[in-house]
Amino acid sequence: MGLIFLDICFAVVGLFILRRIFSPKPSQLPPGPKGLPIIGNVLDMPTEKDWEIFAQWGDEFGDICSVTVLGQPLIILNSAKVAVDLLDKRSSIYSDRPVLQMGGELVGWKNTLVLLPYGDRFKRFRRLFHNLIGSQATMRQYFPAEELETKKFLRRVLAEPQELQAHVRKTVGAVVLRISHGYEVQEHMDPLVGLANAATEQFSLATSTGQFLVDCIPALKHIPDWMPGADFKRKAKLWAATLVELVERPHNFVKQQIIAGTANISFTSSMLESKQLTEEEEFDLKWSAASLYSGASDTSVSSIYSFFLAMTLYPDVARKAQAEIDAVVGNDRLPTFADREHLPYVDALVKEVFRWHVVTPLAVPHRAVQDDFYAGYHIPKGSLLIPNLWKLTHDPRVYHSPMEFKPERFLADALATEGLGRQVEPHPRESAFGFGRRICPGMHLADASVFISCAMSLAVFDISKCVENGVTVEPVNDRTSGTISHPKPFKCSIKPRSPKAITLIQSSDEHL
């Protein structure tokens, strides 16, 4: 009996060995830095400027690489081809969002478009956005507001050039609040602009990769607030209150204006006045309007601020753009959107702003809803895919001298004149605004805001390095970490180009 048992054991072991030898090998995750048992690559995850470390991993391991954090696979995409192949061409698999415990669940950003799970509600939000700002044609109705608010911006900068960053924030907020809620901002310390600035900064911190342990260990969200290490929960409650106020306060403002008969035409007023909304429809309206404001305001602020940094660092670019504006527009009026088709260098400059300083360097992760295979690698269901937009827009295989600010890269005539023998480089819209069904729905709004800010500012201001006590101050050329990245504060000189420029800035709005 004992011998029979041993024979059976040997047979089972033999079959197991043969199966291991002849069975196909399990598919592998994309390559990446070697992790530790159980915790994986927790210790490898960067705490700031993740995009630079991820780009280094791409150079070492390839355009698609991976790490695991406590069993969660992170698939990092370091080339436009891989990002398009997966996020565009296979968008049915990769259009979902991860459940972000801190920013999404505890703070509440899961109800805004950026973190909304893929499904019917997401599609409703996208339709609302498309009807509002989804194309260049629909954006034209907002051009007068863009031009008006940008002229107010010029006045503020003329009066207090040292407060540039605050002026940019106020102007972008004014444009978006006009569109979303018909709200006209106050000239000094507007409460809604301040509220939105606080909320969007909190969003960037709450959703930044690797900043909160609860995103890796969801069970931590159940610990009591008083426990040591629960600071994140107390912080989440404060941030959640800010977000709720951002959603409710402007919405209630519109409702009050409608009752009083004084509501301006806006995204929110048009919907509220069109029919009696159900509770669900009003919930969608409030959060989609908040999505528009929170999504468009902080990102455009970053782009316009980076424009001023670029002009400070690259005065030759500013002079070329000014020469074009002077030749096409003259000095008796300010540029308008109608001039854009006749300002190819300024248009290329706007493209370079989006490429040189990509606002969301790692976008927001996509989530795989099923197992998939790509280039021989296994992408398990539930994997988070992170397109490294910074790498894509600074890839030397795609963009020549990618760290330099060169609008000429988008102009065939300029490249031919310089005798560089290069092709026009890809429009940054192909990478900088995301991919697939999650591509930024506000990209036309961002493009319009940045164009008119660049064109009007260059028409009337000379932007240069400032001089203090006879010494030229080199501006800080660095950027903040977080989901939305900004240039770090820098010093520059902003002066009117001429007495005629001062007159243009101070003239009445009717002259636009």
Secondary structure, DSSP 8 states (H G I E B T S, - for coil): -HHHHHHHHHHHHHHHHHHHHHS----B-------BTTTBTGGGS-SS-HHHHHHHHHHHH-SEEEEEETTEEEEEE-SHHHHIIIIITTHHHH-B----IIIIIIS-GGGSTTT--SSHHHHHHHHHHHHHHSSHHHHGGGHHHHHHHHHHHHHHHHH-GGGHHHHHHHHHHHHHHHHHH-----SSS-HHHHHHHHHHHHHHHHTSTTS-GGGT-GGGGGS-TTSTTTHHHHHHHHHHHHHHHHHHHHHHHHHHHHHHT-----HHHHHHHHS---HHHHHHHHHHHHHHHHHHHHHHHHHHHHHHHHHHH-HHHHHHHHHHHHHHT-SSS---GGGGGG-HHHHHHHHHHHHHT-SSTT---EE-SS-EEETTEEE-TT-EEEE-HHHHHT-TTTSSSTTS--GGGG-HHHHHHTT--------THHHHT--GGGS-TTHHHHHHHHHHHHHHHHHHEEEE--EETTEE------B--SSS--B-----EEEESSHHHHHHHHS-GGG-
